[in-house]
Amino acid sequence: MSTALRGSLGWLAPLFGAIAFVIAVFLLLPVLAIIPASVTSTTFITFPPIGLSSRWYTLVITDPMWTGPIATSLIFSVFGSIVALCVGVLAALAVWRSGRFAPWLSALFLAPTIIPSIVYALGLYFLYERFGVLGSSAGVIAGQALLAVPVVFAVCLDALRRVSPEVRQAAVSLGSGWLGVMFRVELPIIKTTIVGAAIFAFASCFDEVVVALFVTRPDQLTLPAQIWLAARSSVSPAIAAVSVIIILSLVGLMLAAYAVLRASRIRSE
């Protein structure tokens, strides 16, 4: 497809390639600027850095102000990704089998991606307050998981659409019920994709900040929420250091998910 696109652009292909490169650099420069700012020896963020020091990384991994939110984020993200994975995979299976209703159901499960985060978080706040679960760990996990469901749903549905319907029909003709078809045929076929979807769901939950700010208690802040609150009151290089840790961790997760999904696509072909 990329070869055909380059061919259709003709002599404009190098121009569009240069524009894409400039846009990519423009988007990456603010992220790359965080890295040198995290090793400055001053007590405030400077760019370029004044001196070099690893003290801020040491502070991040030893100070309870940061270690607590890191642990909270990991716990919430693990359980949130499990919930999102279960709901997203089942939703993908349901839509794949739904025939002519598939477009409508797909729009329903992808709807959270078009709702502004602040609107969604406000709705959760009033809903949780009404039922007395505001500030509960289960409420935070559910709120973050719902935002990750569309990611899992889209990835798994794409994988299921590459599975021939004759495979399911053959299993049914051999006497297998719908549970047997799901657990013995469909899920094993897309198991590699499910692993990649789980990684994406974890990254989505870990990186979420708006819901965490609205529905968590002060003693259970997640790491992104703690960064937001710390940035409002100070410009400590510790913020840059923890940001670099998050960036590298999420990039590693995304590369792992890409490798898993690519291996799944090659295997299915």
Long-range contacts (C-beta under 8 A, 24 or more apart in sequence): 31-247, 34-240, 34-243, 34-244, 34-247, 35-240, 35-244, 37-237, 37-240, 38-237, 38-240, 38-241, 38-243, 38-244, 39-237, 39-241, 40-237, 42-237, 43-236, 43-237, 44-235, 44-236, 44-237, 45-235, 45-236, 45-237, 45-239, 45-240, 56-236, 56-237, 56-238, 56-240, 56-241, 57-241, 57-245, 59-238, 59-241, 60-238, 60-241, 60-242, 60-245, 63-238, 65-226, 65-230, 66-223, 66-226, 66-238, 66-242, 68-221, 69-221, 69-222, 69-223, 69-225, 69-226, 70-223, 72-220, 72-221, 72-222, 72-223, 73-206, 73-222, 73-223, 73-224, 74-206, 75-137, 76-137, 76-140, 76-141, 76-144, 76-205, 76-212, 76-222, 77-144, 77-202, 77-205, 77-206, 78-202, 79-141, 79-145, 80-140, 80-141, 80-142, 80-144, 80-145, 80-148, 80-201, 80-202, 80-205, 81-145, 81-148, 81-198, 81-201, 81-202, 81-204, 81-205, 83-141, 83-142, 83-145, 84-145, 84-146, 84-148, 84-149, 84-151, 84-152, 84-201, 84-204, 84-205, 85-152, 85-194, 85-197, 85-198, 85-201, 87-145, 87-149, 87-152, 88-148, 88-149, 88-150, 88-151, 88-152, 88-153, 88-155, 88-156, 88-197, 88-201, 89-152, 89-156, 89-187, 89-194, 89-197, 91-149, 91-153, 92-152, 92-153, 92-156, 92-157, 92-160, 93-156, 93-160, 93-182, 93-186, 95-153, 95-157, 96-157, 96-160, 96-161, 106-153, 106-157, 109-149, 109-150, 109-153, 110-150, 110-153, 110-154, 111-150, 112-146, 112-147, 112-149, 112-150, 113-150, 117-147, 117-210, 117-211, 118-210, 120-147, 120-210, 120-211, 121-210, 121-211, 121-213, 121-214, 121-215, 122-214, 124-211, 124-214, 124-215, 125-214, 125-215, 128-215, 134-215, 135-215, 135-216, 135-217, 135-220, 137-220, 139-215, 140-211, 140-212, 140-215, 140-216, 140-220, 140-222, 143-211, 143-215, 144-204, 144-205, 144-208, 144-211, 144-212, 145-201, 145-205, 147-204, 147-205, 147-208, 147-211, 148-200, 148-201, 148-204, 148-205, 151-197, 151-200, 151-201, 151-204, 152-197, 152-198, 152-200, 152-201, 155-193, 155-196, 155-197, 155-200, 155-261, 156-190, 156-193, 156-194, 156-197, 158-193, 159-190, 159-193, 159-264, 159-268, 160-186, 160-190, 162-265, 162-268, 163-189, 163-190, 163-268, 189-268, 190-264, 192-260, 192-261, 192-263, 192-264, 192-267, 193-260, 193-261, 193-264, 195-260, 196-257, 196-258, 196-260, 196-261, 196-264, 197-257, 199-253, 199-254, 199-256, 199-257, 199-260, 200-253, 200-254, 200-257, 202-253, 203-250, 203-253, 203-254, 203-257, 206-246, 206-249, 206-250, 207-246, 207-250
